[in-house]
């Protein structure tokens, strides 16, 4: 899971998210979270546990596109870091 943050003038960078950040990052986009209650929360937890979760700071869209394409081509670089506490 890549959580993008547009920051004018910032250097494009990827930063691993903590377990808590990985869980809460998709919440604002989970439009049916309240109706799904505990099942929705558990689904978000499983998503965060099964994915490598990183924050993407960006300001140059061309650089971001190349970076994301490179990451997709080399999926091993998206593996959760050792000791991250998330499932593999």
Helices and strands as residue ranges (DSSP letters): E 2-6, E 13-16, H 19-25, G 27-29, H 33-50, E 54-58, H 61-73, G 75-78
